[in-house]
Amino acid sequence: MKKRLLTLGIFVFGFLSGFGQKLHTPAEIIKIMEESRILYELEILEEEILPEDRTNNLNYNFYYRVIDDSSISTYEYKIDSSAYVYVEKAEKYFQDKKFSLAREMYLAALKEDSSYYKVMTYIGQTYGIEGDFDKAIEWYNKTINLNYIDYMAHWFLADAYKTQGEIDKAVDEITLAMILNRNNARIKNSFNTIYKLKKLNADDWTFNPQMIIDSVGIDKVKISFNENWLGYAMAKAVWRYEPGYKESMGIKDGSFSTTEVRECLLGLMVSFDKKKLKKFPEFKALDMAVEKDLVNEFILYEIILPEHPFVAYQLSEEFLNSIKDYVKEVRGKQK
């Protein structure tokens, strides 16, 4: 099977614990702005910025990954031609609701190409539709053991566990499915249903900074902000426009780093009024994440994955489960 490595060149992850010592405080950011050749103008944002519609920014079940001692490599499936013939027949039988015949064809395809792991998910699906959830669960787990990023396997496994009344297991699996395909509306529906069964909070909100930063002339930048987002907006403006600042923080031009996100979040933590936490779920979640030492998980789930869902395919199983803990322990328990 030919393999094509998928790269994530724009991402340079620097997962540091806490709000690291290298970060500048809002007071230091203000001093940098005051001493800069750039004229930073501040003004109050007049209108609310609505969340971006990311419903079409999706992952697809076209990928598997290989893990060795030093790296995680993500590849696009390339099925052998002999196996593809059986998959085509299986899809036709599936559409005609002839699920046992579809399963036979999927099994034949898997025999021809044992690395086409997602066929195992489809085999499990045929058993689930027929009501044999034990067999369905067995096959979903086979897929996950070989290709942990198969979000469909986690999703269908969650629904199978829900049907069998194993809600704790269902919560774990639907949360992983949500992480692996952050903007999928159908997964969100299953997520909401399962979380409510467990009496966990399933409110859907978006980390949506209320700010606009624009270059409005030579060496002139205008920062429009909601008062709660002032510290965040100032840090973001410095990272975006201050000459040499990004490089001084050890980040190459054109690269992304969680150091930038952390510095902006530090500004946010200082500038918002904690008395208003209940009114702003994103602030409450950040406050809880800091308390529980889940800041990296907050950054990934709330900021990076909605914009770049494919990043989830490059995260270790350990870290994916740590994000799962964030979703359950922070989002799920917000009041």
VOPAGU-2260 file (C-alpha; in pm, 1 decimal, decimal comma):
REM VOPAGU-2260
SITE   aa  ch    i         X         Y         Z
SITE  MET   A    0       0,0       0,0       0,0
SITE  LYS   A    1     140,4     336,4     -99,1
SITE  LYS   A    2     151,2     588,7     180,1
SITE  ARG   A    3     151,5     966,2     173,9
SITE  LEU   A    4     279,3    1149,8     477,6
SITE  LEU   A    5      61,0    1443,5     577,6
SITE  THR   A    6     253,2    1727,0     734,8
SITE  LEU   A    7     146,9    2002,1     968,5
SITE  GLY   A    8     422,1    2245,3     890,2
SITE  ILE   A    9     252,0    2552,1    1035,6
SITE  PHE   A   10     236,5    2401,9    1381,9
SITE  VAL   A   11     525,0    2419,3    1625,9
SITE  PHE   A   12     394,5    2286,8    1952,5
SITE  GLY   A   13     563,0    2404,9    2269,1
SITE  PHE   A   14     355,3    2252,1    2545,6
SITE  LEU   A   15     497,2    2411,7    2856,6
SITE  SER   A   16     347,7    2358,2    3198,5
SITE  GLY   A   17     163,4    2645,2    3363,9
SITE  PHE   A   18     201,4    2999,4    3231,0
SITE  GLY   A   19     580,5    2964,7    3191,3
SITE  GLN   A   20     837,2    3216,5    3314,0
SITE  LYS   A   21     912,2    3343,8    2961,9
SITE  LEU   A   22     569,2    3499,6    2926,8
SITE  HIS   A   23     525,5    3873,7    2956,7
SITE  THR   A   24     269,7    4011,4    3198,4
SITE  PRO   A   25       8,0    4262,5    3076,3
SITE  ALA   A   26     212,0    4538,6    3246,2
SITE  GLU   A   27     518,2    4433,9    3045,6
SITE  ILE   A   28     311,1    4420,1    2726,3
SITE  ILE   A   29     195,0    4778,0    2790,9
SITE  LYS   A   30     555,3    4889,4    2837,0
SITE  ILE   A   31     653,8    4722,4    2507,3
SITE  MET   A   32     369,2    4906,1    2334,3
SITE  GLU   A   33     465,0    5239,5    2489,9
SITE  GLU   A   34     830,9    5205,6    2384,1
SITE  SER   A   35     754,7    5078,0    2036,9
SITE  ARG   A   36     791,5    5268,8    1713,1
SITE  ILE   A   37     443,2    5132,7    1636,6
SITE  LEU   A   38     160,7    5360,0    1746,4
SITE  TYR   A   39    -103,0    5140,1    1908,8
SITE  GLU   A   40    -446,3    5303,3    1927,3
SITE  LEU   A   41    -706,4    5156,5    2165,0
SITE  GLU   A   42   -1081,4    5190,5    2126,0
SITE  ILE   A   43   -1391,6    5017,8    2260,0
SITE  LEU   A   44   -1550,8    4762,7    2026,7
SITE  GLU   A   45   -1900,2    4882,9    1944,4
SITE  GLU   A   46   -2062,8    4558,4    1824,7
SITE  GLU   A   47   -2039,6    4194,7    1930,3
SITE  ILE   A   48   -1837,0    3967,5    1702,5
SITE  LEU   A   49   -2041,1    3658,0    1621,6
SITE  PRO   A   50   -1875,6    3313,7    1632,0
SITE  GLU   A   51   -1739,6    3181,9    1305,7
SITE  ASP   A   52   -1942,9    2906,0    1139,4
SITE  ARG   A   53   -1711,5    2604,8    1127,7
SITE  THR   A   54   -1970,0    2336,0    1050,2
SITE  ASN   A   55   -1792,6    2253,2     723,3
SITE  ASN   A   56   -1444,7    2250,7     877,3
SITE  LEU   A   57   -1438,1    1876,9     932,7
SITE  ASN   A   58   -1211,9    1578,1     954,1
SITE  TYR   A   59   -1282,6    1272,6     742,2
SITE  ASN   A   60   -1220,2     907,5     804,6
SITE  PHE   A   61    -960,1     883,5     528,7
SITE  TYR   A   62    -654,9     853,5     750,9
SITE  TYR   A   63    -461,0     618,5     971,9
SITE  ARG   A   64    -139,2     666,0    1158,8
SITE  VAL   A   65     178,0     485,4    1250,1
SITE  ILE   A   66     354,0     544,9    1580,6
SITE  ASP   A   67     717,1     465,9    1649,1
SITE  ASP   A   68     946,3     558,4    1937,2
SITE  SER   A   69    1005,2     914,2    1819,0
SITE  SER   A   70     713,8    1028,0    1603,5
SITE  ILE   A   71     351,4    1001,5    1497,8
SITE  SER   A   72     301,0     982,7    1120,3
SITE  THR   A   73     -41,1    1027,0     963,0
SITE  TYR   A   74    -115,6     873,3     623,0
SITE  GLU   A   75    -403,2     869,1     379,3
SITE  TYR   A   76    -553,3     526,6     312,8
SITE  LYS   A   77    -461,8     374,9     -22,1
SITE  ILE   A   78    -659,9      54,0     -59,4
SITE  ASP   A   79    -534,0    -233,1    -273,3
SITE  SER   A   80    -734,7    -272,4    -593,4
SITE  SER   A   81    -827,6    -631,7    -508,7
SITE  ALA   A   82    -979,8    -519,9    -179,2
SITE  TYR   A   83   -1158,3    -222,5    -334,5
SITE  VAL   A   84   -1373,6    -454,3    -546,5
SITE  TYR   A   85   -1515,1    -607,6    -229,2
SITE  VAL   A   86   -1563,8    -268,0     -64,0
SITE  GLU   A   87   -1770,6    -148,9    -361,4
SITE  LYS   A   88   -1992,1    -456,1    -334,8
SITE  ALA   A   89   -2021,0    -408,6      42,0
SITE  GLU   A   90   -2134,2     -47,1       0,9
SITE  LYS   A   91   -2403,7    -154,2    -245,0
SITE  TYR   A   92   -2531,3    -423,1      -7,9
SITE  PHE   A   93   -2522,0    -174,9     280,3
SITE  GLN   A   94   -2730,3      78,4      87,3
SITE  ASP   A   95   -2980,1    -198,2       7,4
SITE  LYS   A   96   -2996,9    -279,8     381,0
SITE  LYS   A   97   -2852,7    -627,0     322,8
SITE  PHE   A   98   -2621,2    -596,9     617,5
SITE  SER   A   99   -2504,1    -956,5     654,3
SITE  LEU   A  100   -2401,5    -962,2     286,3
SITE  ALA   A  101   -2227,9    -628,1     328,6
SITE  ARG   A  102   -2038,4    -770,1     624,4
SITE  GLU   A  103   -1920,9   -1067,0     418,0
SITE  MET   A  104   -1780,7    -830,5     155,9
SITE  TYR   A  105   -1612,4    -611,3     417,3
SITE  LEU   A  106   -1450,4    -920,0     567,5
SITE  ALA   A  107   -1330,0   -1024,6     221,6
SITE  ALA   A  108   -1183,1    -676,0     167,5
SITE  LEU   A  109   -1005,4    -692,9     503,1
SITE  LYS   A  110    -859,7   -1030,6     406,7
SITE  GLU   A  111    -716,6    -874,4      89,7
SITE  ASP   A  112    -585,9    -562,7     264,0
SITE  SER   A  113    -546,0    -599,4     640,0
SITE  SER   A  114    -422,1    -239,9     679,0
SITE  TYR   A  115    -752,3     -90,6     558,8
SITE  TYR   A  116    -853,9     -59,4     921,4
SITE  LYS   A  117   -1171,7     142,7     879,5
SITE  VAL   A  118   -1341,9    -161,4     725,7
SITE  MET   A  119   -1348,4    -300,3    1080,3
SITE  THR   A  120   -1561,3      -3,7    1185,4
SITE  TYR   A  121   -1807,3     -80,0     906,0
SITE  ILE   A  122   -1818,7    -446,3    1010,3
SITE  GLY   A  123   -1902,3    -333,8    1362,3
SITE  GLN   A  124   -2170,8    -104,3    1222,1
SITE  THR   A  125   -2344,8    -394,8    1047,8
SITE  TYR   A  126   -2357,9    -583,8    1377,4
SITE  GLY   A  127   -2486,8    -276,2    1559,1
SITE  ILE   A  128   -2767,4    -225,6    1308,9
SITE  GLU   A  129   -2866,6    -588,4    1358,6
SITE  GLY   A  130   -2872,6    -538,3    1735,6
SITE  ASP   A  131   -2570,1    -752,0    1817,7
SITE  PHE   A  132   -2395,8    -485,5    2025,2
SITE  ASP   A  133   -2142,0    -720,4    2182,5
SITE  LYS   A  134   -2006,2    -804,0    1838,0
SITE  ALA   A  135   -2027,8    -440,8    1731,2
SITE  ILE   A  136   -1825,1    -330,9    2034,6
SITE  GLU   A  137   -1567,9    -602,5    1965,3
SITE  TRP   A  138   -1510,6    -474,8    1612,3
SITE  TYR   A  139   -1506,2    -106,1    1705,0
SITE  ASN   A  140   -1237,7    -180,5    1961,7
SITE  LYS   A  141   -1036,3    -370,7    1701,0
SITE  THR   A  142   -1032,8     -57,8    1486,1
SITE  ILE   A  143    -937,7     168,3    1776,5
SITE  ASN   A  144    -654,9     -60,9    1885,0
SITE  LEU   A  145    -503,7     -39,3    1536,4
SITE  ASN   A  146    -593,7     318,9    1450,1
SITE  TYR   A  147    -680,4     530,7    1751,8
SITE  ILE   A  148    -782,4     832,5    1541,9
SITE  ASP   A  149   -1079,3     657,7    1378,8
SITE  TYR   A  150   -1344,6     896,8    1511,5
SITE  MET   A  151   -1627,1     689,5    1363,5
SITE  ALA   A  152   -1523,4     388,0    1570,1
SITE  HIS   A  153   -1525,1     597,3    1890,2
SITE  TRP   A  154   -1859,9     752,7    1793,5
SITE  PHE   A  155   -2034,8     424,9    1712,4
SITE  LEU   A  156   -1877,8     259,8    2016,5
SITE  ALA   A  157   -2021,9     535,8    2235,0
SITE  ASP   A  158   -2369,4     476,7    2094,3
SITE  ALA   A  159   -2333,6     100,2    2148,9
SITE  TYR   A  160   -2229,7     153,3    2510,9
SITE  LYS   A  161   -2521,0     395,1    2558,1
SITE  THR   A  162   -2764,1     133,6    2427,7
SITE  GLN   A  163   -2621,7    -119,3    2672,8
SITE  GLY   A  164   -2651,7     127,2    2960,5
SITE  GLU   A  165   -2274,5     167,2    3010,3
SITE  ILE   A  166   -2292,4     545,8    3026,7
SITE  ASP   A  167   -1946,1     608,7    3172,6
SITE  LYS   A  168   -1785,8     424,8    2881,4
SITE  ALA   A  169   -2018,4     602,2    2639,8
SITE  VAL   A  170   -1907,8     940,0    2780,5
SITE  ASP   A  171   -1540,5     854,6    2730,3
SITE  GLU   A  172   -1587,5     740,5    2371,4
SITE  ILE   A  173   -1814,9    1021,1    2252,2
SITE  THR   A  174   -1576,0    1274,6    2405,3
SITE  LEU   A  175   -1286,4    1125,3    2209,3
SITE  ALA   A  176   -1497,1    1129,2    1892,8
SITE  MET   A  177   -1572,2    1496,7    1958,0
SITE  ILE   A  178   -1203,1    1577,0    2001,4
SITE  LEU   A  179   -1110,5    1389,9    1682,6
SITE  ASN   A  180   -1370,7    1571,4    1473,8
SITE  ARG   A  181   -1430,8    1892,0    1663,2
SITE  ASN   A  182   -1694,8    2056,3    1441,3
SITE  ASN   A  183   -1905,0    1756,5    1337,1
SITE  ALA   A  184   -2272,2    1839,2    1402,9
SITE  ARG   A  185   -2389,9    1477,3    1415,9
SITE  ILE   A  186   -2123,9    1385,1    1671,2
SITE  LYS   A  187   -2229,4    1690,8    1872,3
SITE  ASN   A  188   -2586,5    1559,3    1881,1
SITE  SER   A  189   -2469,2    1223,7    2019,7
SITE  PHE   A  190   -2236,3    1406,9    2258,6
SITE  ASN   A  191   -2524,8    1617,9    2393,0
SITE  THR   A  192   -2749,4    1314,9    2440,9
SITE  ILE   A  193   -2488,0    1107,7    2623,1
SITE  TYR   A  194   -2364,8    1394,6    2840,4
SITE  LYS   A  195   -2719,4    1470,8    2950,6
SITE  LEU   A  196   -2771,5    1104,7    3045,9
SITE  LYS   A  197   -2467,4    1139,9    3273,6
SITE  LYS   A  198   -2596,6    1479,4    3398,0
SITE  LEU   A  199   -2290,7    1653,2    3254,7
SITE  ASN   A  200   -2310,9    2000,3    3106,9
SITE  ALA   A  201   -2332,1    1987,5    2726,5
SITE  ASP   A  202   -2376,5    2360,1    2660,2
SITE  ASP   A  203   -2218,5    2453,0    2329,9
SITE  TRP   A  204   -2013,5    2771,4    2335,4
SITE  THR   A  205   -1720,7    2904,2    2136,3
SITE  PHE   A  206   -1398,5    3069,9    2243,0
SITE  ASN   A  207   -1461,4    3389,2    2049,5
SITE  PRO   A  208   -1228,3    3682,7    2128,9
SITE  GLN   A  209   -1411,2    4014,2    2113,4
SITE  MET   A  210   -1146,8    4219,3    1938,5
SITE  ILE   A  211   -1042,9    4354,7    1600,4
SITE  ILE   A  212    -677,7    4438,0    1531,1
SITE  ASP   A  213    -585,5    4622,6    1212,0
SITE  SER   A  214    -289,0    4799,6    1059,4
SITE  VAL   A  215    -429,5    5140,9     970,0
SITE  GLY   A  216    -117,4    5307,4     828,9
SITE  ILE   A  217     259,4    5302,3     841,0
SITE  ASP   A  218     363,1    5202,0    1193,8
SITE  LYS   A  219       5,2    5244,2    1317,6
SITE  VAL   A  220    -219,9    4972,8    1461,9
SITE  LYS   A  221    -575,4    5007,5    1588,0
SITE  ILE   A  222    -703,2    4770,9    1858,9
SITE  SER   A  223   -1080,4    4757,3    1906,8
SITE  PHE   A  224   -1182,3    4549,4    2207,3
SITE  ASN   A  225   -1454,0    4454,9    2449,3
SITE  GLU   A  226   -1340,7    4559,0    2797,5
SITE  ASN   A  227   -1318,1    4196,3    2913,0
SITE  TRP   A  228   -1075,0    4116,9    2631,3
SITE  LEU   A  229    -832,5    4410,6    2668,9
SITE  GLY   A  230    -535,2    4210,3    2800,7
SITE  TYR   A  231    -584,6    3940,9    2538,2
SITE  ALA   A  232    -613,4    4196,7    2257,0
SITE  MET   A  233    -299,0    4387,5    2356,1
SITE  ALA   A  234     -88,0    4072,6    2368,9
SITE  LYS   A  235    -229,8    3954,6    2035,1
SITE  ALA   A  236    -149,3    4293,1    1875,2
SITE  VAL   A  237     211,5    4279,5    1996,2
SITE  TRP   A  238     256,3    3925,2    1864,7
SITE  ARG   A  239     103,5    4021,3    1531,2
SITE  TYR   A  240     262,7    4360,2    1464,8
SITE  GLU   A  241     554,1    4439,3    1698,3
SITE  PRO   A  242     875,5    4417,0    1490,5
SITE  GLY   A  243    1096,3    4127,1    1598,0
SITE  TYR   A  244     875,3    4029,9    1890,2
SITE  LYS   A  245     785,5    3681,6    1770,2
SITE  GLU   A  246    1150,1    3600,6    1698,0
SITE  SER   A  247    1251,5    3734,7    2040,1
SITE  MET   A  248    1018,2    3473,9    2189,8
SITE  GLY   A  249    1195,4    3198,6    1996,6
SITE  ILE   A  250     922,8    3154,1    1733,2
SITE  LYS   A  251    1004,8    3158,9    1362,1
SITE  ASP   A  252     799,6    3386,2    1139,7
SITE  GLY   A  253     503,6    3198,1     993,3
SITE  SER   A  254     500,9    2940,0    1272,4
SITE  PHE   A  255     241,6    2884,6    1539,9
SITE  SER   A  256     323,2    2834,2    1904,8
SITE  THR   A  257     122,7    2782,7    2217,8
SITE  THR   A  258     354,7    3040,6    2375,7
SITE  GLU   A  259     160,8    3310,6    2191,0
SITE  VAL   A  260    -171,6    3165,5    2300,6
SITE  ARG   A  261     -52,2    3139,6    2660,4
SITE  GLU   A  262      65,4    3498,4    2669,5
SITE  CYS   A  263    -268,8    3617,6    2534,1
SITE  LEU   A  264    -455,2    3400,1    2784,6
SITE  LEU   A  265    -242,5    3540,7    3064,7
SITE  GLY   A  266    -359,7    3886,4    2959,9
SITE  LEU   A  267    -716,2    3761,3    2957,9
SITE  MET   A  268    -683,6    3611,2    3305,3
SITE  VAL   A  269    -562,7    3943,6    3443,0
SITE  SER   A  270    -814,9    4165,9    3264,9
SITE  PHE   A  271   -1148,6    3994,4    3318,6
SITE  ASP   A  272   -1353,8    4044,2    3631,5
SITE  LYS   A  273   -1386,5    3711,1    3814,4
SITE  LYS   A  274   -1719,5    3827,3    3954,6
SITE  LYS   A  275   -1852,8    3785,2    3598,8
SITE  LEU   A  276   -1727,6    3429,4    3548,5
SITE  LYS   A  277   -2073,6    3273,7    3541,4
SITE  LYS   A  278   -2177,3    3503,9    3258,2
SITE  PHE   A  279   -1884,9    3401,8    3036,2
SITE  PRO   A  280   -1837,0    3024,1    3001,1
SITE  GLU   A  281   -1504,8    3062,6    2819,1
SITE  PHE   A  282   -1362,4    3263,1    3110,3
SITE  LYS   A  283   -1501,7    3016,5    3362,0
SITE  ALA   A  284   -1351,6    2725,6    3167,4
SITE  LEU   A  285   -1011,2    2892,5    3154,9
SITE  ASP   A  286   -1022,5    2965,0    3526,4
SITE  MET   A  287   -1110,9    2600,7    3600,2
SITE  ALA   A  288    -845,7    2474,2    3356,8
SITE  VAL   A  289    -577,2    2674,7    3535,6
SITE  GLU   A  290    -695,3    2537,6    3868,6
SITE  LYS   A  291    -685,3    2178,3    3739,8
SITE  ASP   A  292    -357,5    2221,4    3545,4
SITE  LEU   A  293    -533,8    2158,7    3213,9
SITE  VAL   A  294    -430,1    2474,8    3028,9
SITE  ASN   A  295    -274,1    2289,1    2734,8
SITE  GLU   A  296    -594,0    2090,8    2701,0
SITE  PHE   A  297    -801,1    2411,7    2705,2
SITE  ILE   A  298    -582,5    2558,5    2431,6
SITE  LEU   A  299    -617,2    2255,6    2207,4
SITE  TYR   A  300    -987,6    2194,3    2253,5
SITE  GLU   A  301   -1113,1    2552,2    2260,8
SITE  ILE   A  302    -872,0    2739,6    2033,1
SITE  ILE   A  303    -672,6    2514,1    1802,1
SITE  LEU   A  304    -897,5    2220,0    1714,7
SITE  PRO   A  305   -1203,1    2424,6    1609,0
SITE  GLU   A  306    -982,0    2606,7    1356,6
SITE  HIS   A  307    -748,4    2317,1    1269,9
SITE  PRO   A  308    -929,9    1988,3    1349,6
SITE  PHE   A  309    -669,1    1778,9    1167,5
SITE  VAL   A  310    -420,1    1855,0    1444,2
SITE  ALA   A  311    -604,3    1597,1    1656,8
SITE  TYR   A  312    -468,7    1325,7    1428,4
SITE  GLN   A  313    -115,0    1419,0    1532,3
SITE  LEU   A  314    -170,6    1407,8    1908,5
SITE  SER   A  315     -63,4    1114,7    2120,9
SITE  GLU   A  316    -319,6     879,4    2269,7
SITE  GLU   A  317    -211,6    1000,9    2612,9
SITE  PHE   A  318    -272,7    1364,0    2526,9
SITE  LEU   A  319    -604,6    1292,2    2354,3
SITE  ASN   A  320    -718,9    1131,5    2677,5
SITE  SER   A  321    -593,9    1429,5    2874,3
SITE  ILE   A  322    -810,3    1655,5    2656,2
SITE  LYS   A  323   -1095,6    1415,4    2724,7
SITE  ASP   A  324   -1042,3    1476,2    3096,3
SITE  TYR   A  325   -1059,1    1851,5    3033,1
SITE  VAL   A  326   -1390,0    1821,4    2848,4
SITE  LYS   A  327   -1542,1    1603,8    3121,7
SITE  GLU   A  328   -1397,5    1780,6    3425,1
SITE  VAL   A  329   -1418,5    2139,5    3305,6
SITE  ARG   A  330   -1679,1    2179,1    3033,7
SITE  GLY   A  331   -1890,6    1896,3    3168,1
SITE  LYS   A  332   -1900,8    2036,1    3520,4
SITE  GLN   A  333   -1950,3    2403,6    3448,1
SITE  LYS   A  334   -2251,7    2552,2    3625,5
